[in-house]
């Protein structure tokens, strides 16, 4: 009887587990960070290219 109660308690704890929600939240944060990095690279990419061309021309 004790084993059955332990198994039922284990199932209850698994149902209450919220790790899935946490994984989704981390996934959203990683996606947002990646989008910010891409936007920054696109924005600064042209400016950096111009600066490197100036340096190359001076060399």
C-alpha positions in Angstrom: 0.0 0.0 0.0 2.9 2.4 0.8 4.4 1.9 -2.7 1.1 2.8 -4.3 0.8 6.0 -2.2 4.4 6.9 -3.2 3.7 6.4 -6.9 0.6 8.6 -6.7 2.5 11.3 -4.9 5.2 11.1 -7.6 2.5 11.6 -10.3 1.0 14.5 -8.4 4.4 16.2 -8.1 5.0 15.7 -11.9 1.7 17.4 -12.7 2.6 20.4 -10.5 6.0 20.7 -12.1 6.3 24.0 -14.0 9.7 23.5 -15.7 8.0 23.6 -19.1 6.8 27.2 -18.6 10.3 28.1 -17.4 11.8 26.6 -20.6 9.4 28.6 -22.7 10.3 31.8 -20.9 14.0 31.2 -21.4 13.4 30.4 -25.1 11.6 33.8 -25.5 14.4 35.6 -23.7 17.0 34.0 -26.0 15.0 34.9 -29.0 14.7 38.5 -27.9 18.4 38.7 -27.2 19.2 37.3 -30.6 16.8 39.8 -32.3 18.5 42.7 -30.5 22.0 41.4 -31.5 20.9 41.1 -35.2 19.4 44.6 -35.2 22.5 46.0 -33.6 24.8 44.3 -36.2 22.6 45.5 -39.1 22.5 49.1 -37.7 26.2 49.3 -37.0 27.4 47.1 -39.9 27.3 49.9 -42.4 29.0 52.4 -40.2 31.8 49.9 -39.4 32.2 49.1 -43.0 32.7 52.8 -43.8 35.3 53.2 -41.1 37.2 50.1 -42.2 37.2 51.4 -45.8 38.6 54.7 -44.6 41.4 52.9 -42.6 42.2 50.7 -45.6 42.4 53.7 -47.9 44.8 55.5 -45.6 47.1 52.5 -45.3 
